[in-house]
Amino acid sequence: MKYTAVLVPGDGIGPEVAHATCSILKAANAPIDWVHCLAGVAALDAGEKELLPAATVAAIREHKVALKGPCTTPVGGGFSSVNVAMRKTLDLYGAVRPVRSLVGVPTRFDNVDLVVVRENTEGLYAGIENEITKGVVTSVKVATREACLRIAEFAFQYAAHRNRKKVSVFHKANIMKLSDGMFIRCAREVHDAKFPNIAYEELIIDAACMRLVQDPTRFDVLLMENLYGDVISDLCAGLVGGLGLVPGANLGEHAAIFEAVHGSAPDIAGQGIANPLALTMSAVMMLNYIAEMHGDGALAATATRIRTAYDLALRDGCKTRDLGGTLTTSQFADAVIARLG
């Protein structure tokens, strides 16, 4: 079978890593036809009036699956996040960030294998901020029972489907008793009613961070609200070598976007030295998602071939500069292609 997916290359190094990733999928004979769309600064540069053009949203809604490179978000001013806008517009409420140790990338820990599940639509990222008087700003944290139950159900279903053994909820309900309190109550409710055979624990997030950096192997699936998930997912990436080594997915009932979770790195854009691995790993997640949706075992096997190939490339010392190697973006892609079984 052939499948259609939307490709949003993104900004900065996005087009370079997207090109490398697509070359790997093509060499593996992944049956994907791409619909090319724009978002972010790249959309403005192409003459679009919006950072998130209506045509891009419409294409993702039509084809239901997209692969996205990094999009620029200014710090402390300028335009709002394109990533957040995509998640809200398409109701991509569940963010999934698998984090695992990779052979050939030495870190303090060598057996990390965990998944961060993040509620993607509420919390402080609702973006409700007001200057109530000069020099005084408020930011409103939004939590609804519906969204808390939905993400808890999502996390436990994910754990059960993938034979994960434990879900750990990170929270600050000792301080935010209403919002975080509701989050953990909903998680308990879902666990007790539907998934009692999966181990369950609750940890105050500051203590949980300490335990993560002491021994990440005690964790399996981590469930948390929006802001915590954003911070913890990057912390976990640091346990295995950085953001260039972890994929990401944003999932909803009617669409899914798979993306590199690192930044657009405008300082190295156009130099051909960016690491395409994070986007390639995200593409593998996308292939597995499509395979599962359609019961396509051949496509799942293709995803496994690509994953095995980049694992072998890293094991053999094929690395871009961010990992201490010398390979260019295209050379790393070639190294992966050479190891496709």
N, C-alpha and C positions, 0 to 999 in steps of 0.2 A: 504494500500500500504506500501511497504518497500522502504526505501531510503538509499543510500550509501553516507557517508560523510568521509572526511579525518580527522583524529585526529593527531595533532602535540602537544604532551605533553609539549615540551619546556624544559627549564633548571631549576635548583634550585628547588623551590617549585612546578614547573609546573606539574610534574608527580603526585604529591599528590593531587593537586586541580583537575586535570583532572580525576583521579580515582574517587574522590568524586562526581564530576559532572556526570560522566558516570553512577555511581550507582543510582543517582537520576533519570536520564532519563530512565534507565532500569526499576526502580520501577514504574515509571509512564507509562510504556509500550509504550514509544516513539519508533516508528518503524524505528530505525536507525541502520544500519550495519556500523561498523567503519573500515576504512583502516588506519592502524597505520603507521605513517611516522615520520621522524626525521628532526630537524633543529637546528641550533645554536651549542653551546658547546656539547650538547647531541649527535649531529651527529658526531662531531670529536671524542668524547669519544668512540663511537661505531665503529670507524675505517674508517668513511667517510673522503674523502679528502677535501670536501667543507662544509662550514657552511650551505649552502642551496643546498642540493643534487639535482641533476637533476631528480631523481626518485620522490622526494617530489613535485617538481614543476609539473612533468608530472601527478602525481596522482590528484593534485588539478585541473589541466586543464581537466582531464578526468571526474572527479566527480563533479566539479564546486562549491563545498561547502566544507569548512574546519572549524574546531574548533581548536584554537591554544592557548596553554598556553604561559607564558612569556618566552622570550629568552634574554639572557644576552647580553648587549652591553657595552664594556669598555668605560670609560670616558677619553678623552684627548689622546688616543693612541690605539694601538691594532687594531683589525679587525673592519670593518664597520658594521653598523646595519643590522641584518638579517631581521628585520621588514621592513626597507626601501627597501631592496633588493626584498622582496616578493611583495611589493606594485608596484615597478617599473617593475619587471619581468612579473607580471600578469596584469599590468595596472589597479590596484585597485585605481581608481582616487578619489573615494568619501569615506571619513571617516565619520562615524556617531557615535556620543557619546550621548545617552540619559542620562539625569541627573534628578532624581526626589527624593524628600524627602521620607524617609521610616519611618513608624510608628515603634517606639521602638528604633530609633536612634536619640536622641535629638541633635539638632544643633541650631545655632542662628536663622535659618529660618526653618519653618515647612511646607511650601507650594511651594517649588521649583519644577518646571516642565518645563524643557527646553531641547533643543537638539542642540549640536554643530555639524555643518557640515563643514568639513575641506577639502580643495583641497590637494590631497595626493601625487602628483608626481613632483611638481615644487618648485619654491621659492628657498630659501637658501639651502633646503634639496636636491637640485640637486647635491650637493657635489662637486661643481667645486671650488676648492681652490688651490692657488698657492703662493709659497714664491717667490716674485719677486726680492727681494734682502735680504740679511741677516737681520733678525729682522722685515721684512715688509711682511705681508701676505694679500692677497686679497681673498674674497669669493664672488662669483657671484650669484646674485639672478635672477632666470630664470622665466619669465612669458610669456605665449603665449595666443593670443586671443582665440584659439581653446579650451585650457584647462579652461580659465576663463569663457567662455560661457557654457562649458560643466558642470562645477560644479555649476554655477548659475542655469541652467536648472534643475539639480539634486536637489538642495535645494528647489526650488519652487515646483517641482513635489512632493517632500517628504512632504512639508507643505500642499499642496492641498489634497494629498491622505489621510493624517491623520487629516484633519480638523484643522490644525494649522492656527492661525490668522495673524501672523506677521513674517517677515524675517528682521533681523537686520544684516547689513554688517559692520564688523569691519575692519578698514583699517588705513593706514598712508599715504594717498595720498597727504597730505599737504607737506610731505617731499619727498617721493618716487613717484613723479608725473607721471612717465611713467609706472612703474610696477603696483603699487597699483591704480594709476589712471585708467589704463586699466581694472583692476579688478572691480572697482565700475561702470565704464561705461558699462561693459558687464552685470553686475547685473541689472542695470537700464534698459538696453535694453530688457532683458528677462522679467523683471517685467512688463514693459509698454506694451510689445507686446503680452504677453501670460497670465499673472497672475495679472491683474490690481485690482482684488478684494481682493488680499492679501495685508495687510498693509506692508509698506516698509520704512525702515529708514537706514541711514548711520551714523556711529559714528567713530570718531578718536579713535584708540584703547586704548590709555592711559586714556582718559576720560571714555570710555566704561568700562574699568576695575573698575574704581571708582564707576560707577553706578551699576555694577554687585554686588559689595560687600555691597553697600548701600541698594539695593532692587532688588534681582534677579527675583522677580515675575513680573517685567515689561517686561521681555524678553520671547521669545517663541522659534523661530529657529534662531540660530546665524550662519552666513556664513562668512568664512574667508579663507585666503591663508594658506599655509602649516605651517610655523613656528608659526604664531599667533594661529592657531588652536591647535597646540601641547601644547602651554602654557595655553591658555584659557580653554581647556578641563580639564586640571588638576586643574586649579583654580576653575572651576565649581564643580568638584568632591569634593573639600574641603568644598563647601557650604552644602553638604549633608552627610559628614562624612568621605570622603576619597576615594582613588582609589580602595579600596576593595569592594566598593558598587556601582560601575558603570560598565556597559558593553560597548563593542565597536564592531564596524563592519567596514570592509574595502571592498567596493563594486566596481565592474566593470561590463562591459558588458558581460563578459564570465566567471566570477568566483567571489566568495565572501568568505572572511575569517572573522570569528567571534572570538574575542580574549579578554582575560583579559588584561586590560590596565596597570595594576601595574607591578612592576619589578619582577625579579626572586628570590629576597630575599635569596641569598645563605647563609646568616647568620642564617637562621632558617630552611633551607632545611633539610629534613629527620627527623624533630622533631615531625611531625604530628600536628602542631599547626596553620598552615596557614589557612586563610579564603578562602573557595572555592566559595563564593557567586558571585564574579565578573565573574568568568568563567561560573558559572551556569546561571547567568543572560544573558551572551553572548550566551549560548546554547539556551535559550528561544528565543532570537532574531533570532538565526539560524532556529529554528523550525518554527517560524512565517514566515520567509523568504521562506522556503521550502513550507510551506502551501500555501502561496500566489502564488508562482510560479506554483503550481500544482492544485490550487483550492481545497485543502484538508481541509475541515472544521473540521474534526475529529482531525487532527494534530494541528490545531490552538487551539482547545479546550484543547488538552494535554498541549500545551504551557501555556495556561491560568491557568490550574490546578497547574503547577509547580510554576508559578509566585505567585499565591495565597498562595501556601504552604510555600514558603520562606518568604512572607510577614507575614503570621501568626506566623511562627517561631520567627521572629524578634519581633513581637508584644508581644509574650509570654516570651520574655527575653532570647531566645536561641542565644547566641553570642559566637564568638571566642574571643581570648585574645586581638586582635587588637581593638575590640569594647568594651573592658572592661568586657568581659565574661570569662568563664572558659572552654568552650567546645573545644575539639580537632577537627581537620578537619573532621574525620569520624563521630564524635558525632553530629556535625552540619548537616552533610548530613543525618544522621539518624533522626534528628529532623524534617527536611524538608520532608523526606519520610513518617514519621508518620502522617503528616498533608495533605498528598495528598488525595483529595476528590474522 
